[in-house]
Amino acid sequence: VKSGGLPYFTSEILDSIKRNNLITKFSNGKLGWRAEMSKDEMPDFNFATIRELTVFRLDSLEASVIRTLHLCAVLGSEFKLSALVVVYRHLAEPERNKSDPSEVVKRALDVAVKEGILEEIYEGGQEEIDVTSQDTKDEKRAEYSDVISPDSDLTNTFQSPSVLDTHIYYRFHHDMFRETILELLLDTHKRRIHRFIAESLEEHTMGTNNERKDYYSMIELFLHWKASGETTKAASLALSVGEILIKICMLNQAVKMFDEALQMWRYDSADADDTELVAGFSRKVLNSIDTDDLKHIVKLYVAKGKCCLSAANRPKESLEAYQSALSIMQLAPASADLKDRSIIFPVFSGIFSLFKQGEIDQDKECTYEQEIVRLFVAETKLHGDPVHYSRALGMQAEVLARLGRVAEALEVVDDISKIYNVDAHSAAICRAYGSDRCAQAFSLSILWNLQLGNEEEALAMVDFVLNDLLPRMDIKNVHNSFLMLWPIYSVLKERGEAVRMRALLEDFVILPFREYLGQESFTAFLPVYKPACMLLEICEAEEIDDLDEKVDWVLKDIRVFSKLMDNGAGNFGKTCNQITAEICLCLAKRVDDLDTKCRLIAKGTALARLTSKVCNGEYGAAKMPFAYERNQSIRAALELMAVEFKVTEEMLSNKAFRYD
């Protein structure tokens, strides 16, 4: 298959005969070997494979041409002339007194093109040039003479606009040539060449102060560092490239980038028995990696886990990545020598998010989740940084509350209050975990106090969050602001302070989103902004402005929010579909048209039922007791209206009112 088939094999032999002028045409019209050739000069074309023919052709070349082709093969199946010149000059330094390296490259490339091993390519596609015409060659050489001028300074040559704009490339005529050259090279020599290429690219094409020009160049540089065996440099670059790819929404490519980097260590585990592998790594590899490698392996798994969880919606792969990082950290001997163990903390936070989404099977006591929390608290306490320790305590409080141990959860919040300082810690927690999970524990404690009947304490905490925490947090982090306010949403609404709640959403979430992110941007709970504000507008209004328009929007434009969004919001007191259900209830009481009223009742009832199920853990997610309790009255009112207005079960069981 690699040879291109028998026709290609045949054509290569015939082309070799023609290129070396080995045959002549006789007077009778037949072709034959040149008469003046002796038997010793007669070539032996008895090749069993195309590879043997390729090796024969390469062996016939001068040593300087072969050395150049070695570099070409390592550069890739297609490569830029300027890159080849720079790398050759690095490698040919000892020979500088004998001949100029750029002249050697000139001659070698001419020979390789004439031999049909390489093809010369110009910007816009391949140029059809007559390689036997010196005028044509001179004309083309004049276009890029500054690229390989013997007198040009190396740095100036590579950075000059004329070089970068010329876009002169070469490529191998057939992959068989490159593959054969690479097979003949010693691994140590290939790694050495890759290292020189990477150093050249890093110095001359990535900008000053390690500024990265584009992710294409960064990926090319990564591949060379990887092939050179420089795992630390390659992994660091992979993390940077992955971050760029995530920002431009190339999520699957980012995951592939992280996997490609992790393969550097897995490659050495390929021959190990499956029973000996830990996250794809053999025990031998785990025992041999140093602290730098360990840090980068964990960071790559963390980056993959975050990408799969929050961006690419691949929770199973996210869990696998996080658990792999945790296993490697626990089993690799180098972890005992790590001075900064904070690299593992995002793993605990990521696994915790998966618990809340119901992506991890658990027993009734949530044994595994409690063990993860215990490890997180112990690790962060040992680390000694209040940023991470307070985050771990926040996680512990949430778990205890979901297990029904609300009083214990509130005791943990008291412990957090002795450690946490919003001015000193909030920004750092957001950088590490995306939002201030520690401050959010104070907001969640409002719900927990209400569950225990501690209304006075709950209202005091509302004032503390609104007056002492939220105004001192980053206004640009609208996701964090939304989560800080969401536990307060139901409290203020039920106390008749809907206008105040709407003003808080406007001031801390909606207006900052427009100002700092822009209308074309997106954030996790953006789709619920409008319904949340609409409910606050209509729940207490004596007369609803634009009633028909609102009804039409609710029935046609608000679709069922995803289970992921319901889990995220429900853990903070109210699911997204619960908002829609209550809007339907309010509007159904105001409209006169019977058909419209029934459609609102049907949609609201179906979504209230859906909310009851998800809050009760029937969709696999953790139970959400506060949201479940608040949904009961809404569902009961809608169920009564469904009976009163004879809404059919067929309308209530509409597939459009289910999770996708």
VOGUMI-84750 format. One line per 10 residues: their letters; for each residue z, y, x of C-alpha. Coordinates in steps of 0.05 Angstrom, whole numbers, plus 32768, in hexadecimal, padded with zeros to 4 digits. Layout:
A	Z:Y:X; ... $
//
This chain:
VKSGGLPYFT	8000:8000:8000; 8012:8030:8038; 7FD0:8025:805A; 7FAA:8041:801F; 7F8A:7FFD:8013; 7F53:7FD8:8037; 7F1F:8010:802D; 7F4B:803F:8054; 7F56:800C:808B; 7F0B:8003:8091 $
SEILDSIKRN	7EFC:804D:8090; 7F2E:8059:80C8; 7F0C:8026:80F5; 7EC7:8042:80E6; 7EE0:8089:80F0; 7EFE:8075:8134; 7EBB:8057:8149; 7E96:8096:8135; 7EC8:80C5:8154; 7EC4:80A2:8198 $
NLITKFSNGK	7E77:809E:8195; 7E77:8053:819F; 7E38:8042:8177; 7DEF:8054:8178; 7DB3:804C:814B; 7D7D:801D:8164; 7D32:8024:815A; 7D33:7FEF:8124; 7D63:801A:80FB; 7DA0:7FEF:8108 $
LGWRAEMSKD	7DE3:8007:8125; 7E04:7FE8:8162; 7E31:7FF4:819D; 7E15:8023:81D1; 7DEC:7FFB:8203; 7E0B:801D:8240; 7E51:8004:822F; 7E6C:7FCB:8259; 7E95:7F93:823B; 7ED3:7FB2:8259 $
EMPDFNFATI	7EC5:7FF3:8234; 7EB9:7FCF:81F2; 7EF4:7FE3:81C3; 7F1E:7FAD:81A3; 7F21:7FBA:8158; 7F42:7F78:8147; 7F7E:7F9A:8124; 7FA6:7F71:80F3; 7FC4:7FAE:80D0; 7FB7:7FF8:80C7 $
RELTVFRLDS	7FF7:8005:80EE; 7FDB:7FE2:812B; 7F9C:800D:8126; 7FC7:804C:8120; 7FF1:803A:815D; 7FB0:802D:8184; 7F96:8072:8172; 7FD8:8094:8185; 7FDC:806F:81C7; 7F98:808A:81DB $
LEASVIRTLH	7FB1:80D2:81D7; 7FCC:80FC:8210; 8017:80FF:821A; 801B:8149:8206; 7FF7:813B:81C5; 8026:8101:81B5; 8063:812C:81C3; 8048:8161:8194; 803A:812D:815F; 8082:8115:8166 $
LCAVLGSEFK	809A:815B:8152; 8066:815F:811A; 807E:811D:80FC; 80C7:8133:80FD; 80B5:8177:80DE; 8097:8154:80A2; 8056:813D:8083; 8043:8187:807F; 805E:81BD:80AD; 8055:8205:80C1 $
LSALVVVYRH	8033:8215:8104; 8067:824A:8115; 80A0:8219:810B; 807E:81E6:8139; 8074:821B:8170; 80BD:8231:816E; 80D8:81E9:8171; 80A7:81D6:81A8; 80BE:8210:81D2; 8107:81FA:81CB $
LAEPERNKSD	80F7:81B3:81DF; 80C6:81C4:8216; 80F3:81F4:823C; 80F5:81C9:827C; 80A8:81C9:827E; 80A0:8215:8279; 808E:821C:82C3; 8056:81E9:82BC; 8031:8203:827F; 803C:822F:8244 $
PSEVVKRALD	8056:8206:8208; 802C:822D:81D6; 7FED:821B:81FC; 8002:81D2:81FB; 800C:81D7:81B0; 7FC7:81F6:81A8; 7FA5:81BE:81CD; 7FCE:8187:81AD; 7FC0:81A0:8166; 7F75:81A6:8175 $
VAVKEGILEE	7F74:815E:818D; 7F9C:8145:8152; 7F6F:8168:8120; 7F30:814E:8144; 7F4D:8108:8143; 7F58:810C:80F8; 7FA3:8105:80FF; 7FB3:814B:80E7; 7F91:817C:80B8; 7F95:81C7:80C0 $
IYEGGQEEID	7FA9:81ED:8081; 7FA8:8237:8072; 7FC6:8261:803B; 7FA4:8252:7FF9; 7F91:820A:800C; 7F6D:81E3:8040; 7F37:8207:8067; 7EF5:81E3:8072; 7EE7:81F2:80BC; 7EB9:81D3:80ED $
VTSQDTKDEK	7EE7:81BC:8125; 7EAC:81B4:8153; 7E99:81FD:814D; 7EBB:8227:8182; 7EA9:8267:815D; 7ECC:8250:811E; 7F09:8239:8145; 7F0E:827B:816B; 7F08:82A2:812B; 7F40:827C:810A $
RAEYSDVISP	7F6C:827E:8149; 7F64:82CA:814B; 7F85:82CE:8106; 7FC6:82B2:8121; 7FC3:82BE:816C; 8006:82E2:816A; 8027:82A3:8150; 801B:827C:8190; 800F:82B4:81C2; 8029:829E:8207 $
DSDLTNTFQS	8046:82E4:8213; 8068:82EE:81D0; 80B3:82F0:81CA; 80CE:82B4:81A4; 80F9:82DB:8173; 80C6:8311:8166; 8090:82DD:815D; 80B5:82B8:8127; 80CC:82F7:8102; 808C:8320:8105 $
PSVLDTHIYY	806C:832C:80C0; 8028:8313:80D8; 8046:82CF:80E9; 806A:82C8:80A7; 802E:82DF:807F; 7FFA:82B2:80A1; 8013:8271:8082; 7FF0:8241:80B1; 8003:81FA:80A5; 7FF0:81B5:80BE $
RFHHDMFRET	7FF8:8173:809A; 7FED:812B:80AC; 7FAB:8110:8095; 7FCE:80D1:807C; 8018:80BE:8076; 800B:8081:80A1; 8004:80AD:80DF; 8047:80CF:80D4; 806B:808F:80C1; 8052:806A:80FF $
ILELLLDTHK	8067:80A3:812D; 80AC:80A4:810F; 80B3:8059:8115; 80A2:805D:815F; 80D5:8094:816D; 811B:8082:8182; 8150:8096:814F; 8175:80BF:8183; 8136:80E6:8194; 8127:80F2:814B $
RRIHRFIAES	816D:810D:8140; 8165:813A:817D; 8124:8156:8162; 8141:8161:811D; 817B:8186:813D; 814D:81B5:8164; 8124:81C1:8125; 8163:81D1:80FD; 817D:8200:8133; 8139:8223:8135 $
LEEHTMGTNN	8135:822A:80E9; 817D:8242:80E4; 8172:8276:811B; 812E:8291:8106; 8122:8285:80BC; 8166:828C:809B; 8172:82D6:80A9; 81AA:82FB:80CC; 81F3:82E8:80C4; 81DE:82A5:80A6 $
ERKDYYSMIE	81BF:82C9:806A; 8198:8295:8043; 8152:82AC:8030; 8140:8278:7FFB; 8156:8233:7FE7; 8113:8214:7FFC; 8122:8227:8044; 816A:8212:803C; 8155:81CD:8022; 8125:81C5:805D $
LFLHWKASGE	815D:81D8:808D; 818D:81A8:806A; 815E:816D:8072; 8158:817A:80BD; 81A3:8181:80C6; 81AD:8141:809F; 8179:811B:80C8; 8199:8134:8108; 81DB:8115:80F6; 81FF:8158:80F0 $
TTKAASLALS	8224:8146:80B1; 8251:8183:80AF; 8218:81B5:80B3; 81EE:818E:8082; 8226:8186:804F; 8239:81D0:8053; 81F0:81E3:8047; 81EA:81B2:800D; 8225:81D3:7FEA; 8205:8218:7FF2 $
VGEILIKICM	81C2:81FF:7FD8; 81E3:81DC:7F9E; 8207:821D:7F8B; 81C5:8242:7F8A; 81A3:820C:7F60; 81DC:820E:7F2D; 81D6:825A:7F27; 818C:8254:7F16; 819A:821A:7EE6; 8179:81E4:7F10 $
LNQAVKMFDE	81B5:81B7:7F01; 8196:8172:7F0B; 8179:8189:7F4D; 81BE:81A1:7F62; 81DC:815D:7F54; 81A4:813C:7F7C; 81B4:816B:7FB6; 81FD:8157:7FB7; 81EA:810D:7FB3; 81B7:8116:7FEC $
ALQMWRYDSA	81EE:8133:8018; 8220:80FB:8006; 81EB:80C8:801A; 81F7:80DC:8063; 8237:80B3:8062; 8222:807F:8030; 81E7:806C:805C; 8217:804C:808E; 8236:8025:8055; 81F4:8006:803D $
DADDTELVAG	8202:7FC1:805A; 824A:7FBC:8042; 825E:7F8C:800B; 8266:7FAD:7FC7; 82AE:7F96:7FC3; 82BD:7FBD:8002; 82A0:7FFF:7FEA; 82C9:803B:7FD2; 829D:806D:7FAD; 8261:8051:7FD3 $
FSRKVLNSID	8284:8056:8016; 8297:801B:8041; 82DD:8015:805C; 82C0:801B:80A2; 82A1:805E:8091; 82E1:8077:806F; 8309:8064:80AC; 82D9:8087:80DB; 82CF:80CB:80B9; 82F4:8107:80D5 $
TDDLKHIVKL	8316:813F:80AE; 82D7:816B:80AE; 82AD:8133:808F; 82E4:8123:805D; 82E8:816B:8047; 829E:816F:803B; 829A:812C:8017; 82D1:8142:7FE7; 82B0:8187:7FDD; 826D:8166:7FCE $
YVAKGKCCLS	828C:8138:7F9A; 82B2:8173:7F7C; 8272:819C:7F78; 824E:8162:7F57; 8287:8157:7F26; 8288:81A0:7F12; 823D:81A3:7F0A; 823A:8164:7EDF; 8275:8179:7EB4; 826B:81C3:7EA5 $
AANRPKESLE	8221:81CC:7EAF; 81F7:818D:7EAA; 8221:816C:7E72; 8226:812A:7E96; 8270:8119:7E8E; 826D:80D1:7EA5; 824E:80E5:7EE7; 8280:811D:7EED; 82BA:80ED:7EE6; 829B:80BE:7F19 $
AYQSALSIMQ	8294:80F7:7F4B; 82DC:810E:7F41; 82F9:80C8:7F46; 82D0:80BB:7F84; 82EC:80F9:7FA6; 8333:80E4:7F93; 832A:809C:7FAC; 830C:80B3:7FEF; 8344:80E6:7FF8; 8378:80B0:7FEC $
LAPASADLKD	8359:807A:8018; 833A:80A0:8053; 836B:80A2:808E; 8352:80E8:80A0; 8372:8104:8061; 83B7:80FF:8083; 839F:8132:80B6; 8385:8165:8083; 83AA:81A6:8089; 838D:81C4:8049 $
RSIIFPVFSG	838F:8191:8010; 8378:81C4:7FDC; 8332:81A7:7FDF; 8349:816E:7FB1; 836A:819B:7F7D; 8329:81A9:7F55; 8323:815E:7F4C; 8364:815C:7F23; 834D:8198:7EFA; 8309:8178:7EED $
IFSLFKQGEI	8326:8135:7ED8; 8357:815A:7EAB; 831C:817C:7E87; 82FD:8138:7E7C; 833E:811E:7E5E; 833E:8157:7E2C; 82F5:8148:7E19; 8304:80FF:7E0C; 82D6:80E6:7E43; 830C:80BA:7E61 $
DQDKECTYEQ	8329:807E:7E3C; 8375:807E:7E3A; 83AF:8057:7E1E; 83DD:8076:7DEA; 840D:808F:7E1F; 83D4:80B0:7E46; 83EE:808D:7E85; 83B2:809F:7EB1; 83B3:80E8:7E9D; 83FD:80EE:7EAB $
EIVRLFVAET	83F2:80CE:7EEF; 83BB:8100:7EFF; 83E9:8139:7EEB; 8422:811C:7F15; 83F5:8118:7F52; 83DB:815F:7F47; 8421:817D:7F41; 843A:8156:7F7E; 83FE:8169:7FA9; 8400:81B3:7F97 $
KLHGDPVHYS	844B:81B7:7FA0; 8444:8198:7FE5; 840B:81C9:7FF4; 8438:8203:7FE3; 8405:8234:7FC7; 841D:8250:7F84; 83D4:8259:7F6E; 83C9:820E:7F6B; 8411:81FA:7F5B; 8413:8227:7F1D $
RALGMQAEVL	83CF:820B:7F07; 83EA:81C4:7F0D; 8428:81D6:7EE4; 83FA:81F4:7EAF; 83D5:81B2:7EAB; 8417:818D:7EA6; 842D:81BA:7E6C; 83EC:81AD:7E46; 83F2:8161:7E4E; 843A:8161:7E36 $
ARLGRVAEAL	8428:818B:7DF9; 83EF:815C:7DE6; 841E:8121:7DEC; 844C:8142:7DBA; 8480:8154:7DEE; 847B:819E:7DDD; 84C2:81B1:7DF1; 84B5:8195:7E36; 8474:81BB:7E3A; 8498:81FC:7E2C $
EVVDDISKIY	84CA:81EC:7E63; 8490:81E6:7E94; 8476:822A:7E7D; 84BA:8247:7E8F; 84B2:8228:7ED4; 846D:8248:7EDA; 8489:828D:7EC8; 84B6:8289:7F06; 8479:827D:7F33; 843D:82A0:7F14 $
NVDAHSAAIC	842B:82E9:7F22; 83ED:8301:7EFE; 83DC:8336:7F32; 83E4:8307:7F6D; 83CA:82C6:7F51; 839A:82CF:7F16; 835B:82E0:7F3E; 8368:82A7:7F6F; 8372:8275:7F37; 8331:828C:7F17 $
RAYGSDRCAQ	830C:8283:7F59; 8328:823D:7F61; 8324:8224:7F19; 82F3:8251:7EF4; 8328:8271:7EC8; 8373:827F:7ECB; 838D:823D:7EB1; 83D4:8251:7EC3; 83D4:8291:7E98; 83B3:826A:7E60 $
AFSLSILWNL	83F1:823E:7E5E; 8418:827C:7E46; 83E5:8286:7E0E; 83E9:823C:7DFB; 8435:8240:7DF9; 842D:826E:7DBC; 8411:8232:7D95; 8447:8204:7DB1; 847F:8233:7D9B; 8461:8237:7D55 $
QLGNEEEALA	845F:81EA:7D52; 84AA:81EA:7D5E; 84B6:8223:7D2D; 84C6:8255:7D63; 84A0:828F:7D43; 84C8:82C6:7D66; 84BA:82A7:7DAB; 8470:829E:7D98; 8467:82E7:7D85; 848C:82FE:7DC3 $
MVDFVLNDLL	845B:82D5:7DED; 8420:82F4:7DC6; 8439:8339:7DDD; 8443:8320:7E24; 83FB:8305:7E29; 83DB:8342:7E09; 8404:8377:7E2D; 8418:8358:7E71; 83E3:8324:7E81; 839E:8332:7E63 $
PRMDIKNVHN	8398:837C:7E77; 83A5:8369:7EC0; 8371:8331:7EC4; 8328:8336:7ED8; 8303:8355:7E9D; 82C2:8338:7EB6; 82DA:82F0:7EAD; 82CD:82EE:7E62; 82D5:82A3:7E5F; 831D:82AA:7E77 $
SFLMLWPIYS	832A:82E4:7E47; 8310:82BB:7E0C; 833E:8281:7E1D; 8379:82B0:7E24; 836C:82CD:7DDF; 8359:828F:7DB9; 83A0:8274:7DAE; 83B1:82B9:7D93; 8376:82BA:7D63; 8395:8291:7D2C $
VLKERGEAVR	83DA:82B2:7D34; 83C1:82F9:7D2A; 8391:82E5:7CF3; 83C7:82C1:7CCB; 83F5:82FD:7CD4; 83C2:832C:7CB4; 83AD:834B:7CF6; 8363:8337:7CF4; 834D:837E:7D05; 8379:837E:7D44 $
MRALLEDFVI	835F:8339:7D58; 8317:834E:7D50; 8324:838C:7D7C; 8342:835F:7DB2; 8304:8333:7DB2; 82D7:8370:7DB5; 82FE:8391:7DEE; 830B:8355:7E1A; 82D2:8325:7E0C; 8295:8340:7DE7 $
LPFREYLGQE	828C:8385:7E07; 829B:836C:7E4E; 8269:8334:7E44; 8233:8366:7E32; 8246:8396:7E6A; 8250:8366:7EA4; 8226:8329:7E92; 81F0:8344:7E64; 81CF:832D:7E24; 81A4:82F9:7E47 $
SFTAFLPVYK	81E0:82D7:7E67; 8209:829D:7E4C; 8251:8287:7E4C; 8272:8249:7E2F; 828C:8266:7DEE; 8257:829C:7DE2; 823C:8278:7DA3; 827F:827F:7D80; 8288:82CA:7D8D; 8262:82E0:7D4F $
PACMLLEICE	8281:82AC:7D1F; 82C7:82BC:7D39; 82BD:8307:7D2C; 829D:82FA:7CE8; 82D9:82D1:7CD1; 8308:8309:7CE4; 82DC:833B:7CBF; 82D7:8315:7C7D; 831B:82F2:7C77; 833F:8331:7C60 $
AEEIDDLDEK	8307:8360:7C49; 8309:8373:7C00; 82BE:837B:7C01; 8290:8359:7C34; 8258:8384:7C4F; 8214:8362:7C50; 822F:8325:7C2B; 81EB:8305:7C1E; 81D6:830F:7C67; 8216:82EE:7C80 $
VDWVLKDIRV	820F:82B3:7C50; 81C7:82A9:7C65; 81DB:82AA:7CAF; 8214:8278:7CA5; 81E9:8247:7C7E; 81AB:824B:7CA9; 81BE:8261:7CEF; 8203:8245:7CFF; 81F9:81FD:7D15; 822F:81CA:7D23 $
FSKLMDNGAG	8251:81DC:7D64; 8252:81A4:7D98; 828D:8176:7DA1; 8295:8194:7DE7; 829E:81DA:7DCA; 82CD:81C1:7D94; 82F8:819D:7DC8; 82FA:81DB:7DF5; 830D:820B:7DBE; 8339:81DA:7D96 $
NFGKTCNQIT	8367:81D0:7DD1; 8376:821B:7DCB; 8386:8219:7D81; 8346:821A:7D57; 8304:81F5:7D5C; 82C1:8218:7D57; 82AB:81F1:7D19; 82EF:8202:7CFA; 82DA:824B:7CFD; 8299:823C:7CD8 $
AEICLCLAKR	82BE:8212:7CA4; 82ED:824C:7C95; 82B4:827E:7C91; 8292:8250:7C5E; 82D3:824E:7C36; 82DA:829A:7C35; 8291:82A6:7C23; 8291:8270:7BED; 82C8:8295:7BC9; 829F:82D5:7BC9 $
VDDLDTKCRL	8258:82BF:7BB4; 8244:82B7:7B6C; 8205:828D:7B72; 8219:8245:7B64; 81E6:8224:7B92; 81FA:8251:7BCC; 8244:8245:7BBE; 823A:81FA:7BBE; 8214:81FC:7C00; 824C:8224:7C20 $
IAKGTALARL	8280:81F5:7C05; 8259:81B8:7C1E; 8250:81D3:7C64; 8298:81EC:7C69; 82B6:81AB:7C4F; 828B:8180:7C7D; 82A0:81AA:7CBA; 82E9:81AA:7CA6; 82E7:815E:7CA1; 82C4:815B:7CE5 $
TSKVCNGEYG	82FB:8188:7D01; 8332:815B:7CE7; 8313:811F:7D09; 8308:813F:7D4C; 834D:8160:7D4D; 836C:811C:7D3C; 834A:80FC:7D78; 8318:80D2:7D50; 82DE:80E8:7D7D; 8301:80D1:7DBC $
AAKMPFAYER	831C:8115:7DD1; 8366:8125:7DD8; 838A:8137:7D98; 8390:8181:7D87; 83CC:8186:7D59; 83CE:81D1:7D4F; 8384:81D6:7D3C; 838C:8198:7D0F; 83C7:81B8:7CEA; 83A3:81FA:7CDF $
NQSIRAALEL	8365:81D6:7CC6; 838A:81B0:7C8F; 8391:81EC:7C60; 8348:81FF:7C6A; 8330:81B9:7C5C; 835D:81B1:7C1E; 8342:81F2:7C00; 82FA:81DD:7C0C; 8306:8197:7BF0; 8322:81B5:7BB0 $
MAVEFKVTEE	82E6:81E3:7BA9; 82B7:81A8:7BB6; 82D6:8184:7B7A; 82D7:81C2:7B4F; 828E:81D3:7B5A; 8277:818A:7B5B; 825C:818A:7BA1; 823E:8144:7BAC; 8252:8115:7BE3; 8209:8113:7BF7 $
MLSNKAFRYD	820C:815E:7C07; 824D:8154:7C2D; 8232:811B:7C58; 81F5:8143:7C70; 81E3:812D:7CB7; 81DB:8176:7CCA; 8227:817D:7CC6; 8235:814A:7CFD; 8238:814D:7D48; 81F6:813F:7D6A $
//
